Amino acid sequence: MKTFRLFGLVALSLVLFGCQPGSNDNNDPEPSANVQHGNIGDVICINGYYYKITNNFNPYTVELEKEGYTASSSAVPKRVASQNNADSPYEGEVVIPAVVTYDGAEFAVTAIGESAFYNKNVKSVYIPGCVEKVGFNAFRMCYNMEKMTLCNGIKKIESHAFSGCRKCTTITIPGSVEQMGECAFEECYYWTRLNIESGVKQIGYAAFERRNYPTSKSYVYCYSTEPPTITSKGSNCEAFTITNCELYVPKGSASVYKKTAGWKNFSTIREMN
């Protein structure tokens, strides 16, 4: 009799307190669905910038393209969604957004496409760290650019990306850069200080060449104890116009730089204090 009563109490408690096996299954939150937004290759225009969708499931990503970008005639036509904006953001003081919102989702801006700002009247540019790639010719011939801010996070700077940005007096390469293309900063005539942060792995052939460089003294500060690799072209392994240019390296590493191809060409190599 006592056993029966005890069983009854247990059964009652299960009903009252909802402790029956599986009773909470329907109360568990559903895992968030990975919803599709747009189609890969679609071009959207937000606040005057044109973006191509590169990933339409979470994490959502886009590549910033040239103004008025449309798919080439050889490609399948893509849908273009636009918003009204009178002023072009492609000139003047350019600030690349980290994220844009489209179709109710946030898309990270992870790349700047080929020739996106080619020959534009850009005065300055800010590129956030979420941008992993700056494409071929992206800012080439932006002759009036006076300042470029490249945030840590950029991994790849393709060939001629900033070629011809003549008015920049200081250039800083973030340590996140893993690959820099040929002539990436070629003909940036007027820089007097170039900072290459620790962590940069590879610098392209003629990346900082200045054929008609000014006569003012210029300085390269490379903060890596191990010299970044400079890619060669044929028998040449040169990244800099070294005339009237001094190289500063971390304390204790000058001897390594003096033996390394592409760096040993500097007539003056000093260690930082």
Contacts in CASP RR format, 6 or more apart in sequence:
PFRMAT RR
TARGET T0000
AUTHOR 0000-0000-0000
METHOD contacts of the structure
MODEL  1
MKTFRLFGLVALSLVLFGCQPGSNDNNDPEPSANVQHGNIGDVICINGYY
YKITNNFNPYTVELEKEGYTASSSAVPKRVASQNNADSPYEGEVVIPAVV
TYDGAEFAVTAIGESAFYNKNVKSVYIPGCVEKVGFNAFRMCYNMEKMTL
CNGIKKIESHAFSGCRKCTTITIPGSVEQMGECAFEECYYWTRLNIESGV
KQIGYAAFERRNYPTSKSYVYCYSTEPPTITSKGSNCEAFTITNCELYVP
KGSASVYKKTAGWKNFSTIREMN
13 19 0 8 1.000
14 20 0 8 1.000
18 24 0 8 1.000
34 57 0 8 1.000
34 58 0 8 1.000
35 57 0 8 1.000
35 58 0 8 1.000
35 105 0 8 1.000
36 56 0 8 1.000
36 57 0 8 1.000
37 56 0 8 1.000
37 60 0 8 1.000
37 102 0 8 1.000
37 103 0 8 1.000
37 104 0 8 1.000
37 105 0 8 1.000
37 107 0 8 1.000
38 53 0 8 1.000
38 56 0 8 1.000
38 102 0 8 1.000
38 103 0 8 1.000
39 53 0 8 1.000
39 56 0 8 1.000
39 78 0 8 1.000
39 79 0 8 1.000
40 53 0 8 1.000
40 54 0 8 1.000
40 55 0 8 1.000
40 56 0 8 1.000
41 52 0 8 1.000
41 53 0 8 1.000
41 54 0 8 1.000
41 71 0 8 1.000
41 78 0 8 1.000
42 52 0 8 1.000
42 53 0 8 1.000
42 56 0 8 1.000
42 78 0 8 1.000
42 79 0 8 1.000
42 80 0 8 1.000
42 81 0 8 1.000
43 50 0 8 1.000
43 51 0 8 1.000
43 52 0 8 1.000
43 53 0 8 1.000
43 65 0 8 1.000
43 69 0 8 1.000
43 70 0 8 1.000
43 71 0 8 1.000
43 78 0 8 1.000
43 79 0 8 1.000
43 80 0 8 1.000
43 81 0 8 1.000
44 50 0 8 1.000
44 51 0 8 1.000
44 53 0 8 1.000
44 62 0 8 1.000
44 80 0 8 1.000
44 81 0 8 1.000
44 82 0 8 1.000
44 100 0 8 1.000
44 102 0 8 1.000
45 51 0 8 1.000
45 68 0 8 1.000
45 80 0 8 1.000
45 81 0 8 1.000
45 82 0 8 1.000
45 83 0 8 1.000
45 85 0 8 1.000
46 83 0 8 1.000
46 100 0 8 1.000
46 101 0 8 1.000
46 102 0 8 1.000
47 83 0 8 1.000
47 85 0 8 1.000
47 89 0 8 1.000
47 97 0 8 1.000
47 100 0 8 1.000
48 67 0 8 1.000
48 83 0 8 1.000
48 85 0 8 1.000
48 87 0 8 1.000
48 88 0 8 1.000
48 89 0 8 1.000
49 64 0 8 1.000
49 89 0 8 1.000
49 90 0 8 1.000
49 97 0 8 1.000
49 100 0 8 1.000
50 64 0 8 1.000
50 65 0 8 1.000
50 66 0 8 1.000
50 67 0 8 1.000
50 68 0 8 1.000
50 69 0 8 1.000
51 62 0 8 1.000
51 63 0 8 1.000
51 64 0 8 1.000
51 65 0 8 1.000
51 100 0 8 1.000
51 102 0 8 1.000
51 107 0 8 1.000
51 109 0 8 1.000
52 62 0 8 1.000
52 63 0 8 1.000
52 65 0 8 1.000
52 69 0 8 1.000
52 78 0 8 1.000
53 60 0 8 1.000
53 61 0 8 1.000
53 62 0 8 1.000
53 107 0 8 1.000
54 61 0 8 1.000
54 62 0 8 1.000
54 63 0 8 1.000
54 110 0 8 1.000
54 111 0 8 1.000
55 61 0 8 1.000
58 105 0 8 1.000
59 108 0 8 1.000
60 105 0 8 1.000
60 106 0 8 1.000
60 107 0 8 1.000
60 108 0 8 1.000
61 107 0 8 1.000
61 108 0 8 1.000
61 109 0 8 1.000
61 110 0 8 1.000
62 100 0 8 1.000
62 102 0 8 1.000
62 107 0 8 1.000
62 108 0 8 1.000
62 109 0 8 1.000
62 110 0 8 1.000
63 109 0 8 1.000
63 110 0 8 1.000
63 111 0 8 1.000
63 112 0 8 1.000
63 113 0 8 1.000
64 96 0 8 1.000
64 109 0 8 1.000
64 111 0 8 1.000
64 112 0 8 1.000
64 113 0 8 1.000
64 116 0 8 1.000
65 113 0 8 1.000
65 116 0 8 1.000
66 113 0 8 1.000
66 114 0 8 1.000
66 115 0 8 1.000
66 116 0 8 1.000
66 117 0 8 1.000
66 118 0 8 1.000
67 88 0 8 1.000
67 90 0 8 1.000
70 78 0 8 1.000
70 80 0 8 1.000
71 77 0 8 1.000
71 78 0 8 1.000
81 102 0 8 1.000
89 95 0 8 1.000
90 116 0 8 1.000
90 117 0 8 1.000
90 120 0 8 1.000
90 122 0 8 1.000
91 120 0 8 1.000
91 121 0 8 1.000
91 122 0 8 1.000
91 123 0 8 1.000
92 121 0 8 1.000
92 122 0 8 1.000
92 123 0 8 1.000
92 124 0 8 1.000
93 123 0 8 1.000
93 124 0 8 1.000
94 117 0 8 1.000
94 122 0 8 1.000
94 123 0 8 1.000
94 124 0 8 1.000
94 125 0 8 1.000
94 126 0 8 1.000
95 125 0 8 1.000
95 126 0 8 1.000
96 109 0 8 1.000
96 112 0 8 1.000
96 125 0 8 1.000
96 126 0 8 1.000
96 127 0 8 1.000
96 128 0 8 1.000
96 131 0 8 1.000
97 109 0 8 1.000
97 128 0 8 1.000
98 108 0 8 1.000
98 109 0 8 1.000
98 128 0 8 1.000
98 129 0 8 1.000
98 130 0 8 1.000
99 106 0 8 1.000
99 107 0 8 1.000
99 108 0 8 1.000
99 109 0 8 1.000
99 130 0 8 1.000
100 106 0 8 1.000
100 107 0 8 1.000
100 109 0 8 1.000
101 107 0 8 1.000
108 130 0 8 1.000
109 128 0 8 1.000
109 130 0 8 1.000
109 131 0 8 1.000
110 130 0 8 1.000
110 131 0 8 1.000
110 132 0 8 1.000
110 133 0 8 1.000
111 131 0 8 1.000
111 132 0 8 1.000
111 133 0 8 1.000
111 134 0 8 1.000
111 135 0 8 1.000
112 127 0 8 1.000
112 131 0 8 1.000
112 133 0 8 1.000
112 134 0 8 1.000
112 135 0 8 1.000
112 138 0 8 1.000
113 133 0 8 1.000
113 134 0 8 1.000
113 135 0 8 1.000
113 136 0 8 1.000
113 138 0 8 1.000
114 135 0 8 1.000
114 136 0 8 1.000
114 137 0 8 1.000
114 138 0 8 1.000
114 158 0 8 1.000
115 136 0 8 1.000
115 137 0 8 1.000
115 138 0 8 1.000
115 140 0 8 1.000
116 135 0 8 1.000
116 138 0 8 1.000
116 139 0 8 1.000
117 125 0 8 1.000
117 138 0 8 1.000
117 139 0 8 1.000
117 142 0 8 1.000
118 137 0 8 1.000
118 138 0 8 1.000
118 139 0 8 1.000
118 140 0 8 1.000
118 141 0 8 1.000
119 140 0 8 1.000
119 141 0 8 1.000
119 142 0 8 1.000
120 139 0 8 1.000
120 142 0 8 1.000
121 142 0 8 1.000
121 144 0 8 1.000
122 139 0 8 1.000
122 142 0 8 1.000
122 144 0 8 1.000
122 145 0 8 1.000
123 144 0 8 1.000
123 145 0 8 1.000
123 146 0 8 1.000
123 147 0 8 1.000
124 145 0 8 1.000
124 146 0 8 1.000
124 147 0 8 1.000
124 148 0 8 1.000
124 149 0 8 1.000
125 139 0 8 1.000
125 142 0 8 1.000
125 145 0 8 1.000
125 147 0 8 1.000
125 148 0 8 1.000
125 149 0 8 1.000
126 149 0 8 1.000
126 151 0 8 1.000
127 134 0 8 1.000
127 148 0 8 1.000
127 149 0 8 1.000
127 150 0 8 1.000
127 151 0 8 1.000
127 154 0 8 1.000
128 151 0 8 1.000
129 151 0 8 1.000
129 152 0 8 1.000
129 153 0 8 1.000
129 154 0 8 1.000
129 176 0 8 1.000
130 153 0 8 1.000
131 151 0 8 1.000
131 153 0 8 1.000
131 154 0 8 1.000
132 153 0 8 1.000
132 154 0 8 1.000
132 155 0 8 1.000
132 156 0 8 1.000
133 154 0 8 1.000
133 155 0 8 1.000
133 156 0 8 1.000
133 157 0 8 1.000
133 158 0 8 1.000
134 150 0 8 1.000
134 154 0 8 1.000
134 156 0 8 1.000
134 157 0 8 1.000
134 158 0 8 1.000
134 161 0 8 1.000
134 162 0 8 1.000
135 156 0 8 1.000
135 157 0 8 1.000
135 158 0 8 1.000
135 161 0 8 1.000
136 158 0 8 1.000
136 159 0 8 1.000
136 160 0 8 1.000
136 161 0 8 1.000
137 159 0 8 1.000
137 160 0 8 1.000
137 161 0 8 1.000
137 163 0 8 1.000
138 158 0 8 1.000
138 161 0 8 1.000
138 162 0 8 1.000
139 145 0 8 1.000
139 148 0 8 1.000
139 161 0 8 1.000
139 162 0 8 1.000
139 165 0 8 1.000
140 160 0 8 1.000
140 161 0 8 1.000
140 162 0 8 1.000
140 163 0 8 1.000
140 164 0 8 1.000
141 163 0 8 1.000
141 164 0 8 1.000
142 162 0 8 1.000
142 164 0 8 1.000
142 165 0 8 1.000
143 164 0 8 1.000
143 165 0 8 1.000
143 166 0 8 1.000
143 167 0 8 1.000
144 167 0 8 1.000
145 162 0 8 1.000
145 165 0 8 1.000
145 166 0 8 1.000
145 167 0 8 1.000
145 168 0 8 1.000
146 167 0 8 1.000
146 168 0 8 1.000
146 169 0 8 1.000
147 168 0 8 1.000
147 170 0 8 1.000
148 162 0 8 1.000
148 165 0 8 1.000
148 168 0 8 1.000
148 171 0 8 1.000
149 172 0 8 1.000
150 172 0 8 1.000
150 173 0 8 1.000
150 174 0 8 1.000
151 174 0 8 1.000
152 174 0 8 1.000
152 175 0 8 1.000
152 176 0 8 1.000
152 197 0 8 1.000
153 174 0 8 1.000
153 176 0 8 1.000
154 174 0 8 1.000
154 176 0 8 1.000
154 177 0 8 1.000
155 176 0 8 1.000
155 177 0 8 1.000
155 178 0 8 1.000
155 179 0 8 1.000
156 177 0 8 1.000
156 178 0 8 1.000
156 179 0 8 1.000
156 180 0 8 1.000
157 173 0 8 1.000
157 177 0 8 1.000
157 179 0 8 1.000
157 180 0 8 1.000
157 181 0 8 1.000
157 184 0 8 1.000
158 181 0 8 1.000
158 184 0 8 1.000
159 181 0 8 1.000
159 182 0 8 1.000
159 183 0 8 1.000
159 184 0 8 1.000
160 182 0 8 1.000
160 183 0 8 1.000
160 184 0 8 1.000
160 186 0 8 1.000
161 181 0 8 1.000
161 184 0 8 1.000
161 185 0 8 1.000
162 184 0 8 1.000
162 185 0 8 1.000
162 188 0 8 1.000
163 183 0 8 1.000
163 184 0 8 1.000
163 185 0 8 1.000
163 186 0 8 1.000
163 187 0 8 1.000
163 188 0 8 1.000
164 186 0 8 1.000
164 187 0 8 1.000
164 188 0 8 1.000
164 189 0 8 1.000
165 185 0 8 1.000
165 188 0 8 1.000
166 187 0 8 1.000
166 188 0 8 1.000
166 189 0 8 1.000
166 190 0 8 1.000
167 190 0 8 1.000
168 188 0 8 1.000
168 190 0 8 1.000
168 191 0 8 1.000
169 190 0 8 1.000
169 191 0 8 1.000
169 192 0 8 1.000
169 193 0 8 1.000
170 191 0 8 1.000
170 192 0 8 1.000
170 193 0 8 1.000
170 194 0 8 1.000
170 195 0 8 1.000
171 185 0 8 1.000
171 188 0 8 1.000
171 191 0 8 1.000
171 193 0 8 1.000
171 194 0 8 1.000
171 195 0 8 1.000
172 194 0 8 1.000
172 195 0 8 1.000
172 197 0 8 1.000
173 180 0 8 1.000
173 194 0 8 1.000
173 195 0 8 1.000
173 196 0 8 1.000
173 197 0 8 1.000
173 200 0 8 1.000
174 197 0 8 1.000
174 200 0 8 1.000
175 196 0 8 1.000
175 197 0 8 1.000
175 198 0 8 1.000
175 199 0 8 1.000
175 200 0 8 1.000
176 199 0 8 1.000
177 199 0 8 1.000
177 200 0 8 1.000
177 201 0 8 1.000
178 201 0 8 1.000
178 202 0 8 1.000
179 201 0 8 1.000
179 202 0 8 1.000
180 200 0 8 1.000
180 202 0 8 1.000
180 203 0 8 1.000
180 204 0 8 1.000
180 207 0 8 1.000
181 204 0 8 1.000
181 205 0 8 1.000
181 207 0 8 1.000
181 231 0 8 1.000
182 204 0 8 1.000
182 205 0 8 1.000
182 206 0 8 1.000
182 207 0 8 1.000
182 231 0 8 1.000
182 233 0 8 1.000
183 204 0 8 1.000
183 205 0 8 1.000
183 206 0 8 1.000
183 207 0 8 1.000
183 209 0 8 1.000
184 204 0 8 1.000
184 207 0 8 1.000
185 207 0 8 1.000
185 208 0 8 1.000
186 206 0 8 1.000
186 207 0 8 1.000
186 208 0 8 1.000
186 209 0 8 1.000
186 210 0 8 1.000
187 209 0 8 1.000
187 210 0 8 1.000
187 211 0 8 1.000
187 212 0 8 1.000
188 208 0 8 1.000
188 210 0 8 1.000
189 210 0 8 1.000
189 212 0 8 1.000
189 213 0 8 1.000
189 214 0 8 1.000
190 214 0 8 1.000
190 216 0 8 1.000
191 218 0 8 1.000
192 216 0 8 1.000
192 217 0 8 1.000
192 218 0 8 1.000
192 219 0 8 1.000
193 218 0 8 1.000
193 219 0 8 1.000
193 221 0 8 1.000
194 208 0 8 1.000
194 218 0 8 1.000
194 219 0 8 1.000
194 220 0 8 1.000
194 221 0 8 1.000
195 221 0 8 1.000
195 223 0 8 1.000
196 203 0 8 1.000
196 220 0 8 1.000
196 221 0 8 1.000
196 222 0 8 1.000
196 223 0 8 1.000
196 224 0 8 1.000
196 228 0 8 1.000
197 223 0 8 1.000
197 224 0 8 1.000
198 223 0 8 1.000
198 224 0 8 1.000
198 225 0 8 1.000
199 224 0 8 1.000
199 228 0 8 1.000
200 224 0 8 1.000
200 228 0 8 1.000
201 228 0 8 1.000
201 229 0 8 1.000
202 228 0 8 1.000
202 229 0 8 1.000
202 230 0 8 1.000
202 231 0 8 1.000
203 228 0 8 1.000
203 229 0 8 1.000
203 230 0 8 1.000
203 231 0 8 1.000
203 239 0 8 1.000
204 230 0 8 1.000
204 231 0 8 1.000
204 239 0 8 1.000
205 230 0 8 1.000
205 231 0 8 1.000
205 232 0 8 1.000
205 233 0 8 1.000
205 236 0 8 1.000
205 237 0 8 1.000
205 238 0 8 1.000
205 239 0 8 1.000
206 233 0 8 1.000
206 238 0 8 1.000
206 239 0 8 1.000
207 230 0 8 1.000
207 239 0 8 1.000
207 240 0 8 1.000
208 220 0 8 1.000
208 239 0 8 1.000
208 240 0 8 1.000
208 241 0 8 1.000
209 238 0 8 1.000
209 239 0 8 1.000
209 240 0 8 1.000
209 241 0 8 1.000
210 241 0 8 1.000
211 241 0 8 1.000
213 241 0 8 1.000
213 243 0 8 1.000
213 244 0 8 1.000
215 244 0 8 1.000
216 244 0 8 1.000
217 244 0 8 1.000
217 245 0 8 1.000
217 246 0 8 1.000
218 244 0 8 1.000
218 245 0 8 1.000
218 246 0 8 1.000
219 245 0 8 1.000
219 246 0 8 1.000
219 247 0 8 1.000
219 248 0 8 1.000
220 240 0 8 1.000
220 245 0 8 1.000
220 246 0 8 1.000
220 247 0 8 1.000
220 248 0 8 1.000
220 266 0 8 1.000
221 248 0 8 1.000
221 272 0 8 1.000
222 228 0 8 1.000
222 247 0 8 1.000
222 248 0 8 1.000
222 249 0 8 1.000
222 257 0 8 1.000
222 263 0 8 1.000
223 250 0 8 1.000
224 250 0 8 1.000
225 249 0 8 1.000
225 250 0 8 1.000
225 252 0 8 1.000
225 253 0 8 1.000
225 256 0 8 1.000
226 253 0 8 1.000
226 256 0 8 1.000
227 249 0 8 1.000
227 253 0 8 1.000
227 256 0 8 1.000
227 257 0 8 1.000
227 260 0 8 1.000
227 263 0 8 1.000
230 237 0 8 1.000
230 238 0 8 1.000
230 239 0 8 1.000
230 261 0 8 1.000
230 262 0 8 1.000
230 263 0 8 1.000
231 237 0 8 1.000
232 261 0 8 1.000
237 261 0 8 1.000
237 262 0 8 1.000
238 262 0 8 1.000
238 265 0 8 1.000
239 262 0 8 1.000
240 262 0 8 1.000
240 265 0 8 1.000
240 266 0 8 1.000
242 265 0 8 1.000
242 266 0 8 1.000
242 267 0 8 1.000
245 266 0 8 1.000
246 266 0 8 1.000
246 268 0 8 1.000
246 269 0 8 1.000
246 270 0 8 1.000
247 257 0 8 1.000
247 263 0 8 1.000
247 266 0 8 1.000
247 268 0 8 1.000
247 269 0 8 1.000
247 270 0 8 1.000
248 269 0 8 1.000
248 270 0 8 1.000
248 271 0 8 1.000
248 272 0 8 1.000
249 257 0 8 1.000
249 269 0 8 1.000
249 270 0 8 1.000
249 271 0 8 1.000
249 272 0 8 1.000
250 271 0 8 1.000
250 272 0 8 1.000
251 271 0 8 1.000
251 272 0 8 1.000
251 273 0 8 1.000
252 271 0 8 1.000
253 271 0 8 1.000
254 269 0 8 1.000
254 270 0 8 1.000
254 271 0 8 1.000
257 263 0 8 1.000
257 264 0 8 1.000
257 266 0 8 1.000
257 269 0 8 1.000
258 264 0 8 1.000
258 269 0 8 1.000
263 269 0 8 1.000
END
